[in-house]
Protein backbone atom coordinates (compact mmCIF):
# COMPACT_ATOMS: atom_id res chain seq x y z
CA UNK A 1 0.00 0.00 0.00
CA UNK A 2 1.35 3.41 -0.97
CA UNK A 3 1.55 6.01 1.77
CA UNK A 4 -0.93 8.88 1.56
CA UNK A 5 2.03 11.13 2.34
CA UNK A 6 2.50 11.12 -1.44
CA UNK A 7 -0.71 13.19 -1.73
CA UNK A 8 0.93 16.14 0.02
CA UNK A 9 1.96 19.03 -2.19
CA UNK A 10 5.53 19.10 -0.90
CA UNK A 11 8.92 18.51 -2.46
CA UNK A 12 9.65 14.84 -3.04
CA UNK A 13 12.66 14.97 -0.69
CA UNK A 14 10.49 16.22 2.17
CA UNK A 15 7.92 13.48 1.55
CA UNK A 16 10.70 10.89 1.51
CA UNK A 17 12.10 12.33 4.75
CA UNK A 18 8.67 12.15 6.38
CA UNK A 19 8.28 8.49 5.44
CA UNK A 20 11.85 7.67 6.54
CA UNK A 21 11.12 9.37 9.87
CA UNK A 22 8.06 7.21 10.50
CA UNK A 23 5.33 9.54 9.28
CA UNK A 24 3.57 7.05 7.03
CA UNK A 25 0.18 8.75 6.90
CA UNK A 26 -1.22 12.26 6.88
CA UNK A 27 -2.99 11.36 10.10
CA UNK A 28 0.36 10.59 11.76
CA UNK A 29 1.64 14.04 10.76
CA UNK A 30 -1.48 15.68 12.18
CA UNK A 31 -1.11 13.63 15.37
CA UNK A 32 2.28 15.18 16.00
CA UNK A 33 3.32 18.67 17.02
CA UNK A 34 5.26 21.05 14.84
CA UNK A 35 8.22 20.66 17.18
CA UNK A 36 7.88 16.88 16.99
CA UNK A 37 7.88 16.96 13.18
CA UNK A 38 10.93 19.25 13.17
CA UNK A 39 12.80 16.98 15.55
CA UNK A 40 11.98 13.68 13.84
CA UNK A 41 12.44 14.86 10.26
CA UNK A 42 15.43 17.07 11.01
CA UNK A 43 14.04 20.34 9.65
CA UNK A 44 13.59 23.73 11.26
CA UNK A 45 10.29 24.81 12.81
CA UNK A 46 9.34 26.90 9.78
CA UNK A 47 9.53 23.88 7.43
CA UNK A 48 7.74 21.72 10.00
CA UNK A 49 4.94 24.28 10.13
CA UNK A 50 4.62 24.17 6.32
CA UNK A 51 4.46 20.35 6.47
CA UNK A 52 1.78 20.47 9.18
CA UNK A 53 -0.32 23.06 7.31
CA UNK A 54 -0.11 21.04 4.09
CA UNK A 55 -1.21 17.92 5.95
CA UNK A 56 -4.24 19.83 7.30
CA UNK A 57 -5.09 21.07 3.80
CA UNK A 58 -4.78 17.59 2.30
CA UNK A 59 -6.88 16.03 5.06
CA UNK A 60 -9.62 18.60 4.43
CA UNK A 61 -9.54 17.89 0.69
CA UNK A 62 -9.78 14.15 1.29
CA UNK A 63 -12.92 14.55 3.40
CA UNK A 64 -14.81 16.81 1.00
CA UNK A 65 -17.92 15.24 -0.50
CA UNK A 66 -18.06 15.78 -4.25
CA UNK A 67 -21.11 17.68 -5.42
CA UNK A 68 -23.54 15.81 -7.65
CA UNK A 69 -23.24 16.39 -11.36
CA UNK A 70 -25.52 19.02 -12.85
CA UNK A 71 -27.47 17.09 -15.45
CA UNK A 72 -29.91 19.83 -16.37
CA UNK A 73 -30.35 20.38 -20.07
CA UNK A 74 -29.78 23.92 -21.22
CA UNK A 75 -30.82 25.33 -24.55
CA UNK A 76 -27.74 26.46 -26.43
CA UNK A 77 -27.82 30.11 -27.44
CA UNK A 78 -27.14 29.11 -31.04
CA UNK A 79 -30.41 27.18 -31.16
CA UNK A 80 -32.46 30.36 -30.77
CA UNK A 81 -32.88 31.78 -34.24
CA UNK A 82 -34.94 34.75 -35.20
CA UNK A 83 -37.73 33.80 -37.62
CA UNK A 84 -38.68 35.88 -40.61
CA UNK A 85 -41.98 35.72 -42.39
CA UNK A 86 -41.54 34.32 -45.86
CA UNK A 87 -45.01 35.29 -47.07
CA UNK A 88 -46.08 38.56 -45.52
CA UNK A 89 -49.82 39.05 -45.55
N, C-alpha and C positions, 0 to 999 in steps of 0.2 A: 504494500500500500504506500502510495506517495504521500509525503507530508503535506499538510495544507499550508505550511510555511511558504511553499512555492507560490501561493496565491498573493502573497504580500508584494506590494509595489516598492521593492527595495532592490539595491544592487545585489547581484548574484553572490558576491563574496560575503555580504552581510547575512544573506539567507543561509549560506553554507556554514558560516560561523555560528548562527543560531542553532542549527541542527547539530553541529559538532559539540555545542555546549549543552545539549540536552533539551533544547526547546524544540520539540517535535511537532507541536500543534500551536495554532493561534491561541487556543485556550490556555496553554501552558505559559505563553508570553503574558497574557492578560492576568494570569494568576500570580505573577511575579511583580515586584516593585521595579521602578526605574533604576534604583541603585543595585538591585539584584541582577537585573539584565546587564547593566554596565560591568558589574564584577564578574559574572559568569562568562560573558562574551569577550570581555577585555576591551571595551570601548568607553569613551567618556560619557558623562551624564547627558550631554546634548544629543549624541547619537542614540543613546538608550531611550531618550524621550521620543525621538523620531520613530524608532522601532515600535514603541508602545502605542503611539498615536496611530501608526499605520495598522497595527493589529486591531485596534478599536474600530477603525474605518472598515477594515476587511470583514470583521465580525458583524458589523451592522449591515454591510452589503449582502452577506451570506444569509441573513435572517429576513431580508425584504421579501415580501410576497409579490410575485409578478402580477401586474394588472391584467385583467382579461382582455383578449383581443377585441378591438372595435370592429364588428362585422356589419355595421350599418352600410347600406348601399346609398351612395351619393350620386346625384345626377351630374355628370361632367358638364362644365360650362360650355364646352364645344357642342354639346347635344342640343342646346337651346339656340334655335335658328329663327330669325325673323321671317315671317311668311309675307309674301306679296300676293295680291290678288292678280290672277292671270286674266280673268274676264271681268273687268269692272262693269257694274250695272249702270 
